[in-house]
Amino acid sequence: MSYQHILYEERERIGILTINRPEKRNALGKEAELEMMDCFQKAAENRTVRVIILKANGPIFCSGHDRLEVLNQPLNNVRDLFQTCIDMYDLMRRIPQPIIAQVHGVAMAGGCHLAAGCDLVVAAETGAQFALTGAKIGYNCSTPTVAVSRAIGQKRTLEMLFTGNFIDARRAQDWGLVNRVVPDDQLEDETWKLAREVAQYPLRVLGIAKQHFYQQIELPERQAYHYAKELMASQAQWPEAIEGFTASIEKRPPDWKEI
């Protein structure tokens, strides 16, 4: 599939997916999301990268969904657009690679959703801003609410929904939407540093950590522990764990290159 709305490259076991619609303020639409899904799916199948950085070209990280794909469109067209959106976020959860959002500018409405839908977020201290702006145009940010509320909780999400106000990177970090806030001119370097730190570990171990986290978080505590117990038992038989335990006992770095 040849991409019109995104760019993709791989370096050092790290994939870099760049939204490339600066003339549209990197607005998301059905075609853009299908391209992103194709990219994520191929990364999961090829297993040549262990982590994916998601970033954007131009001054805006993502302005949300393309309003022309919503305004005056038939109900089924809008429903199909947001089903594609849901399918993309479901896929982002299911692929084994952790996804790191590199947020350099405004992430509003569906753009805030995009950041919240990634596993980790690194934000520029001055440039990054986050908002659920639907109320400002008479259109509640329903799908972004799902991911954002799970990151920052009820009261803060409701404040964002009711006011449409932007929060800066430091507040977003304090609220739990962002992992790391860094100087704007160090954003790319610091995101890359985090990606390399993650990419040193076997993909299957990263994948099971991601899978387990998102499944257990929705379970009652007793069921979550039972699920965790079964995973801990099965992973003990994995070659990754055998090599890791052996290396630890032998006081040497683990060698996962061929695993």
Buried (B, 14 or more C-beta within 10 A) or exposed (E): EEBEBBBBEEEEBBBBBBBBBEEBBBBBBBBBBBBBBBBBBBBBEEEEBBBBBBBBBBEBBBBBBBEEBBEEEEEEEBEBBBEBBEEBBEBBBBBBBBBBBBBBBBBBBBBBBBBBBBBBBBBBBBBBBBBBBBBEEEBEBEBBBBBBBBBBEEEBBEBBBEBBBBBBBEBBBBBBBBBBBBEBEEBBEBBBEBBBEBBEBBBBBBBBBBBBEEBBEEEEEEEBEEBBEEBEEEBEEBEBBEBBEEBEEEEEEBEBEEB
